[in-house]
Every structure is written in structure tokens, then in C-alpha cells.
Amino acid sequence: MKHSKKGSRGPRLYFSHFQNRILCAFLLCTLIPIFIIGGISYAVSYNIAKDKILNASISADAQLHTQFDNRLQQVENIADTLQYNMYNLMQADAPMDTLAMLSEIRSNLSMFKTSFDPAYINIFLPDEHMASSESLYFFPVSKLSDFQIPKEVLENPGTSSVWFYQDLLSVPFLVNNSYHITNSVSCCRVLKHPGTDSIKYAYIIYLDASEFSSILQEIFHDNQITSYILTDNGKIVASNNPSLLSASLDEEKLDFLYNKGDSLKKRAHTNYHTTTLRNGWLQVTEIPDSYIMQNTHILIKSILLTILISLPLTILVVVLISKNLTRRIKTLSRAMETLQLDASDTNMKALVPQDRAPETFDEIDKLGITFEKMQHSLNDNLQSILELSLTEERLKYQLLQSQINPHFLYNTLEYINMEVYSNHNKNASMMIQNLADFMRIGLNFGGELISISKELAHVQAYVNIMNYRFSHKICFTSDIPKELLSYEILKIILQPLVENSIRHGFGLDNSSSYLDVPSIKIEVYRDDPW
């Protein structure tokens, strides 16, 4: 348990130091942007590389599309020429005219072979036609089934071409010098009698499918990019990958490729670019994400290398900056921890810049100056406190003296009283006695409160003194219930009222005399009895 507590306190203890906090803050503020910028750079660069790769593939597809369409158009042109020749052949009645047309067709076929290099051309004539048994270019219509012609081609005759793919087609030796079995792309036209629905004639133009594969392999020599020509029934006619030749796609993928039209689309982790050829087939190029990632490895390595190089430099700069910042803060903290009153100014020189102008001071410099001023202020306050303490002691001494002096005065007055009394001067003795009572009550009872009886004695002493001074008799009376004589009131609160009454109420001063005998009465009662 102790070990776990110590382990849990480790990070707290580490981050309790300001330098470690500011170091971590600097590292976070520098490393996080570096990794964010690196991530953004990679994402942006990856998208740029991806766009370039896709655009390059699309551009290559566009060139291939033009090349393939031109080749298919050549075959369509051959088919159009044969359509005209077959029409003339069927219209010939005389044997000589038929022979002339057959000779012209053979010449055209040789010219087509030389100029456009088709793999083979088959012409199917009615079985009774004189050239149907030639078995080089001309074959009887009854032999159509021997050439693997799809049933849907025969069911949809017309002057428009129908394209289909044939596996392992064997062509006659005299026409094909290499005499090899090949996969062929075939263009067929079938013409039927309107009334009987029997085949009048037909012809098929074959292209070696390997020529399309050769073009695809030349453009997309990297096998990671797969490009192929796809028939409408899902058969791969040509491809840069030989293992895909004659393969069939599943219906889901076939629908995905055909339904989206000519566009760039994505399925799973593969990008597909499709374009439609003039015969209705699709030219498809597959670009997997792994290929794009592989082409961005150099970019990733460059970004990682940049981060690995900049990271130590950044950490070094951050450490140096944090040390420079915390050095002065440590000095200030140490000065505060060892703060002593009445310290000398030599201890504060490290906190206050000595060689810089005040306008260049930063917050830490100003904090050091403030601390220096605070210490000066504390020293000044300490001096003021010491002086006030001395003053307080003096006042206490003076107060003690002031408490002693009245006793001296009372004793002196008592002595005078004794001397006067011994000389039988009774009035002077009474006056001195009243003066002593007056001063004793006014000065010697300490607190602020005094009983009503003592306050009344104080007033009576004052009135007696005034009567002795002016040789008159002031009529002074009081009406105070006995139970109230012990109540306390503020000291010397009645005597000033009586004095003002005598001096101002009756116009009495030091030189005047009474016109009328003043009469003063003090009444005390409780306004709200308990």
C-alpha cells in the first residue's frame, strides 16, 4: 500500500515544480501542433496523391477508350462494306455476275486483312449457293451452329451489329498463318427473309482478344491496377492481368459496375473507373486503396523524418526557454521563502535588472521590483511600528504621571486646608474642601460611568465654590428618589449644565453680580418604570 501511495504521489510531486509544469506546457504546445500539422499534411498530401493517381488512371482510360472505340469502329466499317457487297451478291442472277461479285468480295477480304488485321472473317451463304462450300471465307448457313454463335445473336437479326465473345476459337490454316486457338471478339450481322424468317446470309468479323489485352498491359503494366473489358453478361474479354481472362463477375458486382454508368465510384477498398465502349461493353479500371497508400510511403517517410529531426531540436529549445523563464521565478521564490524584515538591499539585486531600461522590463521583472518595494514598505512599517510602540510606552508613562499628579494636588490641598483651619479661617477651609471634592470626583474615578449620588456631590461642590467666590448664596436643590441615587450615568454630565445655567442663564461672569438670586433644581426620575 505504501508503495502504491508513493507511486501515485510521483506525478504530483513532479508537477509540483513550476519548471516541470511550464516544460510540459511548452512541450504540449509544440508537440501537439507538430503532430496535428503532420497529420493534416499527410491527409492533404494523401488526397492530392490519390487525386493525381486517379486522374492519371482516368486520363489513361480516356486514351484507351478512344483507341478501343477506333478499333471497334474499323470493324463496323468492315461490316458496312460487307453489307453492301452481300446485297449486291444476293441481287446477282447470272452466274458470271455472281462470280464477279465473289471475286470482288475476296479482294475486299484480303484488303481488310492487310489493312485492319482482323483475326478472321466468316461469310455464311445459303446452302444452295455456288460459293457456300468454299470453306475458307464462305460457309453454308447450316454450319452456323459449328462456330459457337450465341443463340440470342441468331434470334435478333438485322442490319445492326451484334457483339459477343468466343472462347478458344479455331480458325482455318490458310487464313491465319499462326494457326493457333484464340479468344475472339466477334461482330456478327444476320439477315433473314421477311416472310419465312429463314437466314438469308450472315457474316462474322473476328478480332483477337489478345490485342486488347496487350494494349491494357502496355498502359497498366503495374498489376496492382487492374484494367479489363467487360461484356454485358459479365465476361472479362481482355485484361492486363492474364489470370482474369475469360473470368465471369458475380451479378452484384456486375450490377454495381453497369448501373452507375460512366463514372468514378468506390466499393469496399477499391476505386472503380468505368467507361462504355461503342459496342455497349464496359472498360473498367480498378485502383485499390493499398496502391494509393503504397505510393504515399515516400511522403509518410518524409513527414516522419521531418518530425524526428524537428522533435529533438524543439525539445532542446523548450528546455532552454523554460530554464531561462523559471530561473528568475526560482530566485524570486527563494527570496520570498527567506524573507527577513530589515534585510539589506544587496539581497534584492538578483530580482531587479540592473542593466536594462525600465520600458523593457517584463512581468517577472516588474514582480521582482514590486517585491523589492514590498520589502522596503515592510521595513518602513516595522520602523513605524517600533516608533509607535515607543510612543505608546511614553503615553503610558505620562498617564501614570497624570494619575499621580491629582493625588499630589489633593494632598497639597488637604495640607493647605489643615493650615487654614488651624488659623480658624473656616470659609477658606470649606472652599478648599469643596475644590478637593470637585477635583476628586472629576479626575479620580477612572471609568466613564459614575453613580448619580457622586455626580450630584460633584455638582454640589461646584455650586459651593461658586457661592464662596461671589459671596452669594445660589439656591440649589435636587429632587431625586433614593432608589435612583445608585444608578450610573456618564461622568461630569450635570456639572456643565449647572455651570452654563449660572453663567449664561443668569448673566453671571467673573465681574458681575446677581440681579436676582438664581435658583437651580435638579430632578431625576425614571421615564419608563420597570
Secondary structure as GFF3:
##gff-version 3
##sequence-region A 1 530
A	DSSP	alpha_helix	2	15	.	.	.	ID=ss1
A	DSSP	alpha_helix	18	91	.	.	.	ID=ss2
A	DSSP	alpha_helix	95	116	.	.	.	ID=ss3
A	DSSP	beta_strand	120	125	.	.	.	ID=ss4
A	DSSP	beta_strand	138	140	.	.	.	ID=ss5
A	DSSP	three_ten_helix	141	147	.	.	.	ID=ss6
A	DSSP	alpha_helix	151	155	.	.	.	ID=ss7
A	DSSP	beta_strand	158	169	.	.	.	ID=ss8
A	DSSP	beta_strand	182	192	.	.	.	ID=ss9
A	DSSP	beta_strand	199	208	.	.	.	ID=ss10
A	DSSP	alpha_helix	209	219	.	.	.	ID=ss11
A	DSSP	beta_strand	226	230	.	.	.	ID=ss12
A	DSSP	beta_strand	236	239	.	.	.	ID=ss13
A	DSSP	three_ten_helix	242	244	.	.	.	ID=ss14
A	DSSP	alpha_helix	251	259	.	.	.	ID=ss15
A	DSSP	beta_strand	263	267	.	.	.	ID=ss16
A	DSSP	beta_strand	270	276	.	.	.	ID=ss17
A	DSSP	beta_strand	282	288	.	.	.	ID=ss18
A	DSSP	alpha_helix	289	295	.	.	.	ID=ss19
A	DSSP	alpha_helix	297	337	.	.	.	ID=ss20
A	DSSP	three_ten_helix	345	348	.	.	.	ID=ss21
A	DSSP	three_ten_helix	358	360	.	.	.	ID=ss22
A	DSSP	alpha_helix	363	422	.	.	.	ID=ss23
A	DSSP	alpha_helix	426	443	.	.	.	ID=ss24
A	DSSP	beta_strand	449	451	.	.	.	ID=ss25
A	DSSP	alpha_helix	452	470	.	.	.	ID=ss26
A	DSSP	beta_strand	475	479	.	.	.	ID=ss27
A	DSSP	three_ten_helix	482	484	.	.	.	ID=ss28
A	DSSP	beta_strand	488	490	.	.	.	ID=ss29
A	DSSP	alpha_helix	495	500	.	.	.	ID=ss30
A	DSSP	pi_helix	501	505	.	.	.	ID=ss31
A	DSSP	beta_strand	519	523	.	.	.	ID=ss32
###
